[in-house]
Amino acid sequence: MTVAVKITTRVDVCPTHGEFEARNFVGNVWSKCQACTMAEEAARAAKAEAQEKEARVRDWQRRIGSAGIPERFQARSLETFDATTDQQRHALNFAKRYAEGFDEVMGTGRCALFIGKPGTGKTHLAAGIGMHLLRQGRPVLFTTVMRAIRRIKDTWAKGSEESESQAIAALVFPDLLILDEVGVQFGSEFEKNILFDVLNERYEKRRPTLLMSNLPLDEVRGYLGDRVFDRMREDGGKYIAFDWESHRAKVGG
């Protein structure tokens, strides 16, 4: 036998949202303002989501150690980049748009490739982008291709506390991965396959990667392989040429 439950209603006043219909289910307990209840639930959900993200970032930081931005460049910023030519201003403007519009970059996974001789400012702008994102609380990792490959190879050692899949996941996790010294390595098929595994997973998750190299574009493509290179160019991926005189050479001369 089903017993009907009589629900009593009355008009109450919420200090924030004004009049609302309150309902009495048992005893003298009346329902709260529906708009306030929805706002409280949304706030709790947002807090839980933020706490979960913070926990994931802390876990990543424990495993990766730090963002890896070279100490020499941690004080560099996009604002301190000395752009005196049209080409330099083009590179700087791209870096600013990339950093300031990173929500859109994350939406597409748009990558970038900085190519030029040593001392032309590639690391300065890449570090400036990374520091800008770190100040926003976004996880960033700056490393060389050689260190990334060595990190994965080290998991094969007996007694390693990290598996190969965990090492790859640590490289895939950050919102932005900055890979320096592309092409310094031997360029074996083994290295290309490891690099493909990392960059392909980032590609699938729409997580952008910024690559830097001192080699000409054709040599970079030859080292990366067509599969990786083509993925880097998708979704508006950009190649920025740093083809001016080395600042370090100029200072030294």
TORDREN-621375 format. One line per 8 residues: number of its first residue (from 1); their letters; for each residue x, y, z of N, C-alpha, C. Coordinates in pm, whole numbers, m for minus. Each point is the difference from the previous one (the first is absolute). Layout:
NUM	a	X/Y/Z/X/Y/Z/X/Y/Z  ... .
% end
This chain:
1	mtvavkit	85/m120/0/m85/120/0/88/125/0  m24/89/m90/79/122/m11/m68/113/75  76/64/86/m53/112/78/41/130/m67  m96/82/m31/29/129/m64/62/96/101  107/66/m42/67/97/86/m46/140/m38  m58/66/95/m50/135/m26/113/101/12  22/78/m104/105/101/m1/m63/137/15  45/70/103/m52/135/26/95/102/m62 .
9	trvdvcpt	m55/102/m56/83/107/m59/m34/133/62  97/89/m9/m21/136/45/97/91/m76  m25/126/3/87/96/m66/99/55/102  130/m23/m27/105/57/85/77/105/m81  85/73/70/78/105/m66/148/m28/21  73/m9/m111/146/m16/3/64/139/m8  95/32/88/64/132/m4/68/29/m133  39/m107/m71/72/18/m127/m92/m3/m120 .
17	hgefearn	m93/m97/m1/m80/m23/m120/m148/38/15  m37/50/114/m139/42/18/m93/m115/34  m127/13/m37/m100/m100/37/22/m132/m74  m28/m110/73/6/m132/m61/m99/m91/72  m34/m109/m63/m93/m96/59/77/m100/84  m25/2/132/64/m96/90/m94/m118/22  58/m117/17/m80/m121/21/38/m65/131  m103/m55/65/18/m68/129/m24/m150/m23 .
25	fvgnvwsk	105/m79/30/m11/m144/m20/m22/m76/130  65/45/108/m14/m70/127/21/98/114  m84/m13/103/16/86/116/m5/146/m36  97/74/51/5/145/m26/116/35/m92  41/m95/m85/112/21/m91/m53/47/m136  43/118/m42/m44/58/m127/119/6/m97  m31/m11/m125/105/5/m102/57/140/m13  125/5/m43/66/128/m19/m33/57/m138 .
33	cqactmae	48/122/m22/m14/64/m130/65/m88/m107  m74/m32/m105/51/m89/m103/123/59/m71  m2/131/m22/113/63/m68/126/m7/86  m17/18/133/115/m10/90/54/m143/3  m93/m97/3/41/m140/2/80/m36/m124  m47/46/m116/72/m27/m125/137/67/0  8/122/53/128/71/6/98/m71/93  m51/m49/115/85/m73/94/52/m129/m61 .
41	eaaraaka	m87/m71/m73/42/m123/m64/105/26/m108  m20/108/m75/97/36/m103/134/38/62  m4/71/113/124/40/68/73/m123/53  m77/m95/58/64/m123/51/63/m80/m114  m70/m7/m113/53/m74/m115/127/67/m52  m1/134/m7/118/74/m48/118/m18/94  m29/2/133/105/m19/99/59/m140/m11  m87/m100/m16/48/m137/m12/85/m18/m125 .
49	eaqekear	m44/64/m110/76/m8/m125/137/66/16  3/116/67/127/71/21/93/m81/89  m56/m62/105/81/m82/89/57/m122/m72  m81/m58/m88/46/m116/m78/113/42/m93  m14/116/m65/104/48/m90/128/30/77  m13/63/117/117/30/82/71/m128/41  m77/m104/33/58/m127/40/76/m63/m116  m56/10/m122/68/m55/m117/128/76/m29 .
57	vrdwqrri	m5/134/16/120/80/m22/107/m33/103  m40/m13/128/97/m34/104/63/m136/m27  m82/m95/m42/51/m134/m31/99/7/m115  m34/79/m103/91/15/m114/131/66/43  m10/103/85/119/71/45/91/m91/83  m61/m89/80/82/m94/78/78/m91/m93  m61/m41/m110/66/m94/m91/98/69/m94  m31/120/m39/82/67/m101/104/91/64 .
65	gsagiper	m20/38/126/98/80/71/m30/149/m10  4/53/m121/m26/143/m20/m30/23/m147  m25/125/m34/m32/31/m139/121/m17/m91  120/1/58/119/m25/m79/50/119/m80  m60/118/17/49/116/m73/139/35/51  100/11/m88/137/28/45/6/121/91  80/m11/106/7/108/99/36/134/m65  88/m4/m100/41/123/m68/m120/74/m61 .
73	fqarslet	m104/m75/m37/m112/60/m72/m125/17/87  7/m34/128/m118/10/84/m40/145/27  95/92/m14/m31/142/21/m39/69/m130  7/m75/m112/m33/60/m129/m153/7/m15  m44/95/m77/m143/13/m27/m19/48/m143  m121/m6/m47/m29/49/m133/22/151/m8  m19/68/113/14/145/2/147/43/m10  94/m87/36/142/38/m2/71/m44/m128 .
81	fdattdqq	m74/m59/m93/61/m41/m127/28/122/m85  124/15/m46/40/118/m77/m29/m23/m148  m109/58/m48/m41/m16/m139/24/131/m74  103/3/m86/35/123/m70/m22/m10/m151  m28/m121/m52/m25/m17/m143/m141/m53/m21  m48/8/m123/m134/m50/m31/m10/m150/30  104/m76/m31/m3/m144/26/m6/m30/149  77/75/77/m2/m19/145/m135/39/58 .
89	rhalnfak	m57/107/m50/m133/41/48/m105/m103/m38  15/m61/m117/m93/m105/m41/7/m118/96  122/m42/36/17/m111/94/m56/35/137  26/122/46/m49/42/131/m153/8/1  m59/55/m104/m146/11/m6/m65/m137/m3  62/m94/m71/m53/m137/m1/4/m59/140  114/17/70/14/m56/135/m103/61/95  m25/131/m11/m99/65/86/m139/m54/m29 .
97	ryaegfde	m35/m10/m128/m134/m52/m35/m15/m144/47  104/m76/m13/m4/m142/40/m23/m13/151  73/82/77/m12/m7/146/m132/58/49  m36/118/m50/m119/68/48/m128/m66/m50  7/m70/m114/m117/m69/m52/8/m150/20  60/m42/110/29/m143/17/m127/m84/20  m107/61/46/m125/m76/9/m41/m50/m138  13/86/m99/m31/m40/m138/101/m101/m51 .
105	vmgtgrca	128/21/35/105/m95/m40/m31/m139/54  m42/m7/126/m34/m128/62/m121/m63/m67  m90/83/m50/m119/m52/m64/29/m74/m128  107/40/m68/36/m63/m127/123/m88/9  83/23/105/126/m73/9/105/57/m93  m11/128/m35/89/61/m100/144/5/48  89/m57/m81/142/m8/35/78/114/m65  128/8/34/87/102/m59/140/m56/m12 .
113	lfigkpgt	74/54/m96/137/m43/m25/88/122/m15  96/17/93/95/110/m5/131/m53/m58  45/57/m112/121/m48/m67/93/117/m26  127/m17/36/99/104/m24/131/m33/68  102/76/m31/133/m24/57/1/31/150  97/m56/74/10/31/143/16/150/23  m57/47/111/15/140/37/m97/95/m65  m101/m52/m71/m94/88/m69/m127/26/81 .
121	gkthlaag	m12/m60/119/m114/32/88/m109/m105/5  23/m116/m58/m103/m106/2/m34/m40/144  105/m26/79/m24/m45/138/m62/111/84  41/124/m26/m57/113/74/m151/5/m19  m45/m6/m126/m144/9/m26/m74/m125/49  60/m117/m18/m65/m123/48/m13/3/152  107/41/68/m6/10/146/m100/107/43  m7/110/m76/m97/104/31/m143/m51/m8 .
129	igmhllrq	m28/m80/m103/m133/m62/m11/m24/m92/118  100/m83/31/m14/m94/111/m23/68/133  76/106/29/m15/72/127/m137/68/7  m47/52/m112/m133/62/m5/m107/m102/39  10/m120/m52/m99/m103/29/14/m52/142  123/m12/50/21/m45/137/m64/96/100  9/130/m29/m63/99/89/m151/m16/2  m57/m58/m104/m144/m26/m5/m36/m133/67 .
137	grpvlftt	100/m71/50/m25/m127/65/m6/m118/m96  41/21/m125/m2/m109/m98/130/m80/10  m9/m132/m8/122/m81/1/75/11/m132  130/26/11/88/15/m117/125/m83/24  51/m61/m106/126/m74/11/93/44/m111  121/41/40/105/38/m94/110/m105/11  32/m66/m110/105/m101/0/60/m12/m139  112/m70/m10/57/m27/m131/m52/m135/m48 .
145	vmrairri	7/m22/m131/m43/m129/m55/85/m111/59  131/25/13/90/m103/53/m39/m40/142  m31/99/85/m39/m32/138/m132/m75/3  m92/39/m88/m129/m69/m4/18/m147/m39  82/m24/m101/23/m138/m44/74/m79/107  99/66/64/75/m69/106/m91/m35/117  m94/89/31/m93/m27/110/m79/m128/m26  m44/m16/m125/m77/m119/m34/89/m124/0 .
153	kdtwakgs	121/11/m53/92/m114/m4/40/m45/141  11/97/93/39/m34/137/m102/m90/70  m123/0/m50/m102/m85/65/25/m148/m28  85/m29/m96/28/m141/m32/101/m62/97  67/85/77/100/m51/94/m66/m81/111  69/m102/42/m52/m84/108/m16/84/126  m114/m13/64/m26/74/123/m54/140/m21  m28/38/m126/m54/133/m27/m135/15/70 .
161	eesesqai	m19/116/65/m125/25/71/m108/56/m93  35/21/m125/m95/56/m95/m7/m90/m123  m120/m26/m48/m17/m82/m120/12/89/m124  16/m64/m115/8/76/m124/m127/79/m24  m115/m60/26/m127/70/m21/m14/119/93  52/m12/123/m5/114/94/91/113/m47  117/m36/m55/93/102/m49/m62/75/m118  m66/m72/m88/m66/64/m114/m115/87/49 .
169	aalvfpdl	m77/m51/98/m113/76/54/46/132/62  119/m1/64/52/121/62/35/105/m105  36/m44/m121/29/93/m109/m126/45/m72  m105/m81/10/m127/33/m65/m84/92/88  16/m9/132/m88/70/95/1/152/m12  116/69/m8/m3/147/8/m80/64/m112  m58/116/32/m75/74/m101/89/38/m117  126/35/30/96/33/m106/129/m76/24 .
177	lildevgv	45/m72/m101/130/m66/2/92/77/m93  114/47/54/100/71/m80/119/m94/m18  25/m39/m124/110/m93/m31/110/75/m74  117/5/63/114/71/m57/96/m100/m67  89/54/m83/108/m77/m63/m52/m114/m86  m102/28/m79/m50/m100/m93/106/m23/m108  40/m125/m19/97/m34/m102/142/m16/50  24/31/129/134/m20/56/30/m149/12 .
185	qfgsefek	m105/m79/12/15/m143/22/42/m71/m128  16/m131/8/45/m80/m114/m107/m12/m107  m127/13/38/m107/m10/m98/m30/m142/m41  24/m96/90/m28/m140/m31/m151/m22/m5  m39/m111/m62/m142/m34/m6/m55/m20/140  83/m54/88/m42/m20/139/m37/133/64  86/102/m15/m28/131/59/m125/62/m64  m12/m14/m132/m116/55/m67/m128/m64/50 .
193	nilfdvln	4/m130/26/m120/m69/49/m38/46/140  100/22/87/m28/50/134/m61/140/m9  62/85/m81/m50/136/m16/m141/m1/m58  m23/m91/m93/m134/m10/m59/m102/m41/106  35/m95/86/m93/m44/105/m42/117/88  98/83/40/m29/114/87/m83/105/m73  47/42/m118/m67/109/m71/m134/m43/m57  m13/m126/m38/m128/m48/m52/m106/m3/110 .
201	eryekrrp	41/m40/121/m98/m2/109/m40/143/37  96/92/m2/m34/140/25/m92/51/m110  27/m39/m123/m84/39/m114/m143/m49/19  m14/m126/43/m133/m56/18/m75/69/114  72/46/101/m62/67/115/m9/152/m21  41/46/m118/0/143/m33/83/81/99  118/m51/31/91/73/89/117/51/m83  16/132/m7/100/59/m89/143/m26/43 .
209	tllmsnlp	89/m2/m99/142/m18/22/74/109/m76  103/57/64/85/100/m63/138/m63/m16  45/m13/m125/129/m60/m30/100/107/m42  127/m20/39/106/94/m39/116/m77/m60  62/60/m101/115/m65/m64/92/103/m62  130/m35/m7/98/83/m67/18/m43/m145  m70/m103/m44/17/m55/m134/m95/67/m99  32/m7/m129/m93/50/m103/m129/m82/1 .
217	ldevrgyl	m106/57/m53/m132/m63/6/0/m138/m64  65/m17/m114/0/m130/m68/66/m107/86  107/36/71/68/m96/87/m86/m33/121  m72/98/51/m91/m26/111/m108/m98/m43  m55/23/m118/m103/m91/m50/57/m140/m19  121/m9/m51/63/m131/m19/21/m72/131  35/76/105/21/m62/130/m132/m44/63  m99/88/m4/m128/m31/64/m75/m110/m75 .
225	gdrvfdrm	16/m2/m130/m78/m93/m80/m130/65/m44  m54/m44/m112/m120/62/m56/m120/m10/93  m13/m112/72/m118/m17/86/m6/108/107  113/21/69/3/101/106/m10/140/m59  76/25/m105/3/134/m59/m138/43/m48  m71/m91/m64/m134/33/m48/m96/31/114  13/m74/110/m86/27/116/31/136/61  128/38/m1/38/130/53/m62/114/m79 .
233	redggkyi	m27/m22/m128/m51/107/m86/m153/8/2  m66/m100/55/m146/2/2/m53/107/95  m126/35/m20/m70/95/89/72/133/10  61/43/m109/64/132/m2/138/3/60  67/m115/11/136/m4/53/92/92/m81  89/73/70/82/102/m65/150/m31/9  70/36/m106/147/m5/m4/49/144/5  81/31/101/54/134/16/151/m6/m23 .
241	afdweshr	47/76/m99/143/2/m33/71/109/80  105/m39/71/85/94/74/129/15/m82  m11/65/m116/113/1/m93/71/134/m3  35/48/121/78/123/9/130/m29/74  81/100/12/132/m18/62/m14/m38/147  87/m89/43/1/m43/140/30/118/91  m83/15/103/23/106/99/129/m27/77  23/m127/33/121/m34/75/125/29/m82 .
249	akvgg	m5/m29/m133/115/28/m84/25/150/m8  m111/76/m4/11/145/m10/61/59/127  m45/m55/115/57/48/127/147/m37/10  33/m123/m45/138/m44/8/90/76/m96  m59/49/m111/82/70/m98/11/146/30 .
% end
